[in-house]
């Protein structure tokens, strides 16, 4: 398997899209869209770190 084949089968994780200002109702929901976004960012960072281990910089 070539490097280009590996890149297509193991693409770099993409960061999550932040919520729009209108996505939050500012009513103190127990599970706010900003909380969900922060969880997604944490998962993204873990996935990116693992991906970088599999794809070290030249």
mmCIF file of the N, C-alpha and C atoms, coordinates in Angstrom:
data_MODEL
# 
_entry.id   MODEL 
# 
loop_
_atom_site.group_PDB 
_atom_site.id 
_atom_site.type_symbol 
_atom_site.label_atom_id 
_atom_site.label_alt_id 
_atom_site.label_comp_id 
_atom_site.label_asym_id 
_atom_site.label_entity_id 
_atom_site.label_seq_id 
_atom_site.pdbx_PDB_ins_code 
_atom_site.Cartn_x 
_atom_site.Cartn_y 
_atom_site.Cartn_z 
_atom_site.occupancy 
_atom_site.B_iso_or_equiv 
_atom_site.pdbx_formal_charge 
_atom_site.auth_seq_id 
_atom_site.auth_comp_id 
_atom_site.auth_asym_id 
_atom_site.auth_atom_id 
_atom_site.pdbx_PDB_model_num 
ATOM 1   N N  . UNK A 1 1  ? 0.849   -1.176 0.000  1.00 0.00 ? 1  UNK A N  1 
ATOM 2   C CA . UNK A 1 1  ? 0.000   0.000  0.000  1.00 0.00 ? 1  UNK A CA 1 
ATOM 3   C C  . UNK A 1 1  ? 0.892   1.236  0.000  1.00 0.00 ? 1  UNK A C  1 
ATOM 4   N N  . UNK A 1 2  ? 0.643   2.144  -0.932 1.00 0.00 ? 2  UNK A N  1 
ATOM 5   C CA . UNK A 1 2  ? 1.452   3.359  -1.018 1.00 0.00 ? 2  UNK A CA 1 
ATOM 6   C C  . UNK A 1 2  ? 0.958   4.398  -0.017 1.00 0.00 ? 2  UNK A C  1 
ATOM 7   N N  . UNK A 1 3  ? 1.767   5.440  0.157  1.00 0.00 ? 3  UNK A N  1 
ATOM 8   C CA . UNK A 1 3  ? 1.380   6.512  1.074  1.00 0.00 ? 3  UNK A CA 1 
ATOM 9   C C  . UNK A 1 3  ? 0.068   7.163  0.646  1.00 0.00 ? 3  UNK A C  1 
ATOM 10  N N  . UNK A 1 4  ? -0.120  7.335  -0.664 1.00 0.00 ? 4  UNK A N  1 
ATOM 11  C CA . UNK A 1 4  ? -1.353  7.973  -1.132 1.00 0.00 ? 4  UNK A CA 1 
ATOM 12  C C  . UNK A 1 4  ? -2.563  7.082  -0.885 1.00 0.00 ? 4  UNK A C  1 
ATOM 13  N N  . UNK A 1 5  ? -2.387  5.751  -1.008 1.00 0.00 ? 5  UNK A N  1 
ATOM 14  C CA . UNK A 1 5  ? -3.481  4.827  -0.700 1.00 0.00 ? 5  UNK A CA 1 
ATOM 15  C C  . UNK A 1 5  ? -3.833  4.909  0.775  1.00 0.00 ? 5  UNK A C  1 
ATOM 16  N N  . UNK A 1 6  ? -2.812  4.977  1.625  1.00 0.00 ? 6  UNK A N  1 
ATOM 17  C CA . UNK A 1 6  ? -3.028  5.036  3.064  1.00 0.00 ? 6  UNK A CA 1 
ATOM 18  C C  . UNK A 1 6  ? -3.741  6.330  3.438  1.00 0.00 ? 6  UNK A C  1 
ATOM 19  N N  . UNK A 1 7  ? -3.399  7.418  2.766  1.00 0.00 ? 7  UNK A N  1 
ATOM 20  C CA . UNK A 1 7  ? -4.020  8.713  3.062  1.00 0.00 ? 7  UNK A CA 1 
ATOM 21  C C  . UNK A 1 7  ? -5.507  8.700  2.728  1.00 0.00 ? 7  UNK A C  1 
ATOM 22  N N  . UNK A 1 8  ? -5.889  7.984  1.682  1.00 0.00 ? 8  UNK A N  1 
ATOM 23  C CA . UNK A 1 8  ? -7.309  7.939  1.320  1.00 0.00 ? 8  UNK A CA 1 
ATOM 24  C C  . UNK A 1 8  ? -8.086  6.991  2.215  1.00 0.00 ? 8  UNK A C  1 
ATOM 25  N N  . UNK A 1 9  ? -7.433  5.979  2.766  1.00 0.00 ? 9  UNK A N  1 
ATOM 26  C CA . UNK A 1 9  ? -8.135  5.059  3.657  1.00 0.00 ? 9  UNK A CA 1 
ATOM 27  C C  . UNK A 1 9  ? -8.057  5.496  5.106  1.00 0.00 ? 9  UNK A C  1 
ATOM 28  N N  . UNK A 1 10 ? -7.181  6.436  5.417  1.00 0.00 ? 10 UNK A N  1 
ATOM 29  C CA . UNK A 1 10 ? -7.020  6.945  6.782  1.00 0.00 ? 10 UNK A CA 1 
ATOM 30  C C  . UNK A 1 10 ? -6.860  8.464  6.717  1.00 0.00 ? 10 UNK A C  1 
ATOM 31  N N  . UNK A 1 11 ? -7.947  9.170  6.354  1.00 0.00 ? 11 UNK A N  1 
ATOM 32  C CA . UNK A 1 11 ? -7.833  10.627 6.210  1.00 0.00 ? 11 UNK A CA 1 
ATOM 33  C C  . UNK A 1 11 ? -7.652  11.322 7.554  1.00 0.00 ? 11 UNK A C  1 
ATOM 34  N N  . UNK A 1 12 ? -7.071  12.486 7.499  1.00 0.00 ? 12 UNK A N  1 
ATOM 35  C CA . UNK A 1 12 ? -6.877  13.297 8.699  1.00 0.00 ? 12 UNK A CA 1 
ATOM 36  C C  . UNK A 1 12 ? -8.243  13.696 9.262  1.00 0.00 ? 12 UNK A C  1 
ATOM 37  N N  . UNK A 1 13 ? -8.431  13.565 10.574 1.00 0.00 ? 13 UNK A N  1 
ATOM 38  C CA . UNK A 1 13 ? -9.707  13.988 11.166 1.00 0.00 ? 13 UNK A CA 1 
ATOM 39  C C  . UNK A 1 13 ? -9.945  15.480 10.941 1.00 0.00 ? 13 UNK A C  1 
ATOM 40  N N  . UNK A 1 14 ? -11.175 15.829 10.750 1.00 0.00 ? 14 UNK A N  1 
ATOM 41  C CA . UNK A 1 14 ? -11.552 17.228 10.543 1.00 0.00 ? 14 UNK A CA 1 
ATOM 42  C C  . UNK A 1 14 ? -12.157 17.789 11.825 1.00 0.00 ? 14 UNK A C  1 
ATOM 43  N N  . UNK A 1 15 ? -11.833 19.032 12.152 1.00 0.00 ? 15 UNK A N  1 
ATOM 44  C CA . UNK A 1 15 ? -12.377 19.620 13.384 1.00 0.00 ? 15 UNK A CA 1 
ATOM 45  C C  . UNK A 1 15 ? -13.891 19.795 13.280 1.00 0.00 ? 15 UNK A C  1 
ATOM 46  N N  . UNK A 1 16 ? -14.566 19.727 14.409 1.00 0.00 ? 16 UNK A N  1 
ATOM 47  C CA . UNK A 1 16 ? -16.016 19.937 14.384 1.00 0.00 ? 16 UNK A CA 1 
ATOM 48  C C  . UNK A 1 16 ? -16.346 21.400 14.107 1.00 0.00 ? 16 UNK A C  1 
ATOM 49  N N  . UNK A 1 17 ? -17.500 21.618 13.569 1.00 0.00 ? 17 UNK A N  1 
ATOM 50  C CA . UNK A 1 17 ? -17.963 22.979 13.310 1.00 0.00 ? 17 UNK A CA 1 
ATOM 51  C C  . UNK A 1 17 ? -18.503 23.573 14.610 1.00 0.00 ? 17 UNK A C  1 
ATOM 52  N N  . UNK A 1 18 ? -18.070 24.770 14.967 1.00 0.00 ? 18 UNK A N  1 
ATOM 53  C CA . UNK A 1 18 ? -18.606 25.379 16.190 1.00 0.00 ? 18 UNK A CA 1 
ATOM 54  C C  . UNK A 1 18 ? -20.085 25.709 16.018 1.00 0.00 ? 18 UNK A C  1 
ATOM 55  N N  . UNK A 1 19 ? -20.812 25.712 17.119 1.00 0.00 ? 19 UNK A N  1 
ATOM 56  C CA . UNK A 1 19 ? -22.229 26.064 17.010 1.00 0.00 ? 19 UNK A CA 1 
ATOM 57  C C  . UNK A 1 19 ? -22.389 27.533 16.627 1.00 0.00 ? 19 UNK A C  1 
ATOM 58  N N  . UNK A 1 20 ? -23.450 27.810 15.935 1.00 0.00 ? 20 UNK A N  1 
ATOM 59  C CA . UNK A 1 20 ? -23.771 29.192 15.588 1.00 0.00 ? 20 UNK A CA 1 
ATOM 60  C C  . UNK A 1 20 ? -24.300 29.899 16.831 1.00 0.00 ? 20 UNK A C  1 
ATOM 61  N N  . UNK A 1 21 ? -24.154 31.205 16.904 1.00 0.00 ? 21 UNK A N  1 
ATOM 62  C CA . UNK A 1 21 ? -24.699 31.921 18.066 1.00 0.00 ? 21 UNK A CA 1 
ATOM 63  C C  . UNK A 1 21 ? -26.189 31.639 18.274 1.00 0.00 ? 21 UNK A C  1 
ATOM 64  N N  . UNK A 1 22 ? -26.906 31.446 17.182 1.00 0.00 ? 22 UNK A N  1 
ATOM 65  C CA . UNK A 1 22 ? -28.348 31.185 17.288 1.00 0.00 ? 22 UNK A CA 1 
ATOM 66  C C  . UNK A 1 22 ? -28.659 29.758 17.743 1.00 0.00 ? 22 UNK A C  1 
ATOM 67  N N  . UNK A 1 23 ? -27.645 28.882 17.802 1.00 0.00 ? 23 UNK A N  1 
ATOM 68  C CA . UNK A 1 23 ? -27.872 27.495 18.233 1.00 0.00 ? 23 UNK A CA 1 
ATOM 69  C C  . UNK A 1 23 ? -28.088 27.392 19.736 1.00 0.00 ? 23 UNK A C  1 
ATOM 70  N N  . UNK A 1 24 ? -27.605 28.370 20.486 1.00 0.00 ? 24 UNK A N  1 
ATOM 71  C CA . UNK A 1 24 ? -27.735 28.349 21.946 1.00 0.00 ? 24 UNK A CA 1 
ATOM 72  C C  . UNK A 1 24 ? -28.904 29.246 22.347 1.00 0.00 ? 24 UNK A C  1 
ATOM 73  N N  . UNK A 1 25 ? -29.770 28.705 23.201 1.00 0.00 ? 25 UNK A N  1 
ATOM 74  C CA . UNK A 1 25 ? -30.940 29.483 23.625 1.00 0.00 ? 25 UNK A CA 1 
ATOM 75  C C  . UNK A 1 25 ? -30.666 30.303 24.885 1.00 0.00 ? 25 UNK A C  1 
ATOM 76  N N  . UNK A 1 26 ? -29.467 30.121 25.475 1.00 0.00 ? 26 UNK A N  1 
ATOM 77  C CA . UNK A 1 26 ? -29.068 30.872 26.674 1.00 0.00 ? 26 UNK A CA 1 
ATOM 78  C C  . UNK A 1 26 ? -30.028 30.711 27.848 1.00 0.00 ? 26 UNK A C  1 
ATOM 79  N N  . UNK A 1 27 ? -30.636 29.519 27.949 1.00 0.00 ? 27 UNK A N  1 
ATOM 80  C CA . UNK A 1 27 ? -31.558 29.290 29.059 1.00 0.00 ? 27 UNK A CA 1 
ATOM 81  C C  . UNK A 1 27 ? -30.978 28.334 30.099 1.00 0.00 ? 27 UNK A C  1 
ATOM 82  N N  . UNK A 1 28 ? -29.692 28.017 29.979 1.00 0.00 ? 28 UNK A N  1 
ATOM 83  C CA . UNK A 1 28 ? -29.057 27.159 30.979 1.00 0.00 ? 28 UNK A CA 1 
ATOM 84  C C  . UNK A 1 28 ? -29.398 25.689 30.831 1.00 0.00 ? 28 UNK A C  1 
ATOM 85  N N  . UNK A 1 29 ? -29.554 25.227 29.632 1.00 0.00 ? 29 UNK A N  1 
ATOM 86  C CA . UNK A 1 29 ? -29.873 23.809 29.399 1.00 0.00 ? 29 UNK A CA 1 
ATOM 87  C C  . UNK A 1 29 ? -28.826 22.923 30.075 1.00 0.00 ? 29 UNK A C  1 
ATOM 88  N N  . UNK A 1 30 ? -29.251 21.776 30.613 1.00 0.00 ? 30 UNK A N  1 
ATOM 89  C CA . UNK A 1 30 ? -28.280 20.885 31.258 1.00 0.00 ? 30 UNK A CA 1 
ATOM 90  C C  . UNK A 1 30 ? -27.232 20.362 30.273 1.00 0.00 ? 30 UNK A C  1 
ATOM 91  N N  . UNK A 1 31 ? -27.583 20.272 29.009 1.00 0.00 ? 31 UNK A N  1 
ATOM 92  C CA . UNK A 1 31 ? -26.648 19.819 27.986 1.00 0.00 ? 31 UNK A CA 1 
ATOM 93  C C  . UNK A 1 31 ? -26.694 20.834 26.843 1.00 0.00 ? 31 UNK A C  1 
ATOM 94  N N  . UNK A 1 32 ? -25.931 21.893 26.996 1.00 0.00 ? 32 UNK A N  1 
ATOM 95  C CA . UNK A 1 32 ? -25.910 22.998 26.035 1.00 0.00 ? 32 UNK A CA 1 
ATOM 96  C C  . UNK A 1 32 ? -25.156 22.592 24.768 1.00 0.00 ? 32 UNK A C  1 
ATOM 97  N N  . UNK A 1 33 ? -25.480 23.244 23.671 1.00 0.00 ? 33 UNK A N  1 
ATOM 98  C CA . UNK A 1 33 ? -24.770 22.970 22.420 1.00 0.00 ? 33 UNK A CA 1 
ATOM 99  C C  . UNK A 1 33 ? -23.277 23.259 22.563 1.00 0.00 ? 33 UNK A C  1 
ATOM 100 N N  . UNK A 1 34 ? -22.925 24.193 23.436 1.00 0.00 ? 34 UNK A N  1 
ATOM 101 C CA . UNK A 1 34 ? -21.512 24.499 23.655 1.00 0.00 ? 34 UNK A CA 1 
ATOM 102 C C  . UNK A 1 34 ? -20.820 23.360 24.406 1.00 0.00 ? 34 UNK A C  1 
ATOM 103 N N  . UNK A 1 35 ? -21.534 22.702 25.321 1.00 0.00 ? 35 UNK A N  1 
ATOM 104 C CA . UNK A 1 35 ? -20.991 21.528 26.007 1.00 0.00 ? 35 UNK A CA 1 
ATOM 105 C C  . UNK A 1 35 ? -20.749 20.407 25.006 1.00 0.00 ? 35 UNK A C  1 
ATOM 106 N N  . UNK A 1 36 ? -21.722 20.181 24.136 1.00 0.00 ? 36 UNK A N  1 
ATOM 107 C CA . UNK A 1 36 ? -21.583 19.137 23.115 1.00 0.00 ? 36 UNK A CA 1 
ATOM 108 C C  . UNK A 1 36 ? -20.415 19.449 22.188 1.00 0.00 ? 36 UNK A C  1 
ATOM 109 N N  . UNK A 1 37 ? -20.277 20.706 21.811 1.00 0.00 ? 37 UNK A N  1 
ATOM 110 C CA . UNK A 1 37 ? -19.166 21.112 20.949 1.00 0.00 ? 37 UNK A CA 1 
ATOM 111 C C  . UNK A 1 37 ? -17.829 20.862 21.641 1.00 0.00 ? 37 UNK A C  1 
ATOM 112 N N  . UNK A 1 38 ? -17.728 21.214 22.920 1.00 0.00 ? 38 UNK A N  1 
ATOM 113 C CA . UNK A 1 38 ? -16.482 20.988 23.659 1.00 0.00 ? 38 UNK A CA 1 
ATOM 114 C C  . UNK A 1 38 ? -16.140 19.506 23.726 1.00 0.00 ? 38 UNK A C  1 
ATOM 115 N N  . UNK A 1 39 ? -17.146 18.646 23.871 1.00 0.00 ? 39 UNK A N  1 
ATOM 116 C CA . UNK A 1 39 ? -16.908 17.200 23.862 1.00 0.00 ? 39 UNK A CA 1 
ATOM 117 C C  . UNK A 1 39 ? -16.414 16.750 22.489 1.00 0.00 ? 39 UNK A C  1 
ATOM 118 N N  . UNK A 1 40 ? -17.012 17.296 21.432 1.00 0.00 ? 40 UNK A N  1 
ATOM 119 C CA . UNK A 1 40 ? -16.580 16.959 20.075 1.00 0.00 ? 40 UNK A CA 1 
ATOM 120 C C  . UNK A 1 40 ? -15.141 17.407 19.832 1.00 0.00 ? 40 UNK A C  1 
ATOM 121 N N  . UNK A 1 41 ? -14.774 18.576 20.335 1.00 0.00 ? 41 UNK A N  1 
ATOM 122 C CA . UNK A 1 41 ? -13.405 19.082 20.180 1.00 0.00 ? 41 UNK A CA 1 
ATOM 123 C C  . UNK A 1 41 ? -12.428 18.157 20.901 1.00 0.00 ? 41 UNK A C  1 
ATOM 124 N N  . UNK A 1 42 ? -12.787 17.694 22.089 1.00 0.00 ? 42 UNK A N  1 
ATOM 125 C CA . UNK A 1 42 ? -11.917 16.780 22.838 1.00 0.00 ? 42 UNK A CA 1 
ATOM 126 C C  . UNK A 1 42 ? -11.729 15.477 22.059 1.00 0.00 ? 42 UNK A C  1 
ATOM 127 N N  . UNK A 1 43 ? -12.823 14.937 21.497 1.00 0.00 ? 43 UNK A N  1 
ATOM 128 C CA . UNK A 1 43 ? -12.712 13.705 20.693 1.00 0.00 ? 43 UNK A CA 1 
ATOM 129 C C  . UNK A 1 43 ? -11.871 13.952 19.445 1.00 0.00 ? 43 UNK A C  1 
ATOM 130 N N  . UNK A 1 44 ? -12.048 15.113 18.821 1.00 0.00 ? 44 UNK A N  1 
ATOM 131 C CA . UNK A 1 44 ? -11.267 15.463 17.634 1.00 0.00 ? 44 UNK A CA 1 
ATOM 132 C C  . UNK A 1 44 ? -9.779  15.519 17.966 1.00 0.00 ? 44 UNK A C  1 
ATOM 133 N N  . UNK A 1 45 ? -9.436  16.150 19.084 1.00 0.00 ? 45 UNK A N  1 
ATOM 134 C CA . UNK A 1 45 ? -8.023  16.262 19.465 1.00 0.00 ? 45 UNK A CA 1 
ATOM 135 C C  . UNK A 1 45 ? -7.409  14.892 19.719 1.00 0.00 ? 45 UNK A C  1 
ATOM 136 N N  . UNK A 1 46 ? -8.170  13.997 20.336 1.00 0.00 ? 46 UNK A N  1 
ATOM 137 C CA . UNK A 1 46 ? -7.672  12.636 20.565 1.00 0.00 ? 46 UNK A CA 1 
ATOM 138 C C  . UNK A 1 46 ? -7.479  11.915 19.234 1.00 0.00 ? 46 UNK A C  1 
ATOM 139 N N  . UNK A 1 47 ? -8.454  12.043 18.349 1.00 0.00 ? 47 UNK A N  1 
ATOM 140 C CA . UNK A 1 47 ? -8.361  11.391 17.044 1.00 0.00 ? 47 UNK A CA 1 
ATOM 141 C C  . UNK A 1 47 ? -7.201  11.962 16.235 1.00 0.00 ? 47 UNK A C  1 
ATOM 142 N N  . UNK A 1 48 ? -6.995  13.266 16.312 1.00 0.00 ? 48 UNK A N  1 
ATOM 143 C CA . UNK A 1 48 ? -5.900  13.896 15.578 1.00 0.00 ? 48 UNK A CA 1 
ATOM 144 C C  . UNK A 1 48 ? -4.550  13.442 16.123 1.00 0.00 ? 48 UNK A C  1 
ATOM 145 N N  . UNK A 1 49 ? -4.429  13.344 17.438 1.00 0.00 ? 49 UNK A N  1 
ATOM 146 C CA . UNK A 1 49 ? -3.170  12.878 18.038 1.00 0.00 ? 49 UNK A CA 1 
ATOM 147 C C  . UNK A 1 49 ? -2.870  11.451 17.591 1.00 0.00 ? 49 UNK A C  1 
ATOM 148 N N  . UNK A 1 50 ? -3.882  10.596 17.580 1.00 0.00 ? 50 UNK A N  1 
ATOM 149 C CA . UNK A 1 50 ? -3.691  9.213  17.136 1.00 0.00 ? 50 UNK A CA 1 
ATOM 150 C C  . UNK A 1 50 ? -3.325  9.178  15.654 1.00 0.00 ? 50 UNK A C  1 
ATOM 151 N N  . UNK A 1 51 ? -3.976  10.013 14.852 1.00 0.00 ? 51 UNK A N  1 
ATOM 152 C CA . UNK A 1 51 ? -3.685  10.060 13.421 1.00 0.00 ? 51 UNK A CA 1 
ATOM 153 C C  . UNK A 1 51 ? -2.250  10.514 13.188 1.00 0.00 ? 51 UNK A C  1 
ATOM 154 N N  . UNK A 1 52 ? -1.793  11.515 13.948 1.00 0.00 ? 52 UNK A N  1 
ATOM 155 C CA . UNK A 1 52 ? -0.417  12.011 13.786 1.00 0.00 ? 52 UNK A CA 1 
ATOM 156 C C  . UNK A 1 52 ? 0.609   10.947 14.155 1.00 0.00 ? 52 UNK A C  1 
ATOM 157 N N  . UNK A 1 53 ? 0.272   10.077 15.084 1.00 0.00 ? 53 UNK A N  1 
ATOM 158 C CA . UNK A 1 53 ? 1.183   8.970  15.401 1.00 0.00 ? 53 UNK A CA 1 
ATOM 159 C C  . UNK A 1 53 ? 1.290   8.006  14.223 1.00 0.00 ? 53 UNK A C  1 
ATOM 160 N N  . UNK A 1 54 ? 0.172   7.821  13.522 1.00 0.00 ? 54 UNK A N  1 
ATOM 161 C CA . UNK A 1 54 ? 0.179   6.928  12.353 1.00 0.00 ? 54 UNK A CA 1 
ATOM 162 C C  . UNK A 1 54 ? 0.794   7.593  11.128 1.00 0.00 ? 54 UNK A C  1 
ATOM 163 N N  . UNK A 1 55 ? 0.821   8.930  11.120 1.00 0.00 ? 55 UNK A N  1 
ATOM 164 C CA . UNK A 1 55 ? 1.328   9.701  9.980  1.00 0.00 ? 55 UNK A CA 1 
ATOM 165 C C  . UNK A 1 55 ? 2.345   10.725 10.475 1.00 0.00 ? 55 UNK A C  1 
ATOM 166 N N  . UNK A 1 56 ? 3.516   10.281 10.900 1.00 0.00 ? 56 UNK A N  1 
ATOM 167 C CA . UNK A 1 56 ? 4.512   11.233 11.404 1.00 0.00 ? 56 UNK A CA 1 
ATOM 168 C C  . UNK A 1 56 ? 4.946   12.208 10.307 1.00 0.00 ? 56 UNK A C  1 
ATOM 169 N N  . UNK A 1 57 ? 5.231   13.426 10.716 1.00 0.00 ? 57 UNK A N  1 
ATOM 170 C CA . UNK A 1 57 ? 5.691   14.448 9.766  1.00 0.00 ? 57 UNK A CA 1 
ATOM 171 C C  . UNK A 1 57 ? 7.045   14.039 9.199  1.00 0.00 ? 57 UNK A C  1 
ATOM 172 N N  . UNK A 1 58 ? 7.272   14.336 7.908  1.00 0.00 ? 58 UNK A N  1 
ATOM 173 C CA . UNK A 1 58 ? 8.555   13.943 7.290  1.00 0.00 ? 58 UNK A CA 1 
ATOM 174 C C  . UNK A 1 58 ? 9.732   14.717 7.847  1.00 0.00 ? 58 UNK A C  1 
# 
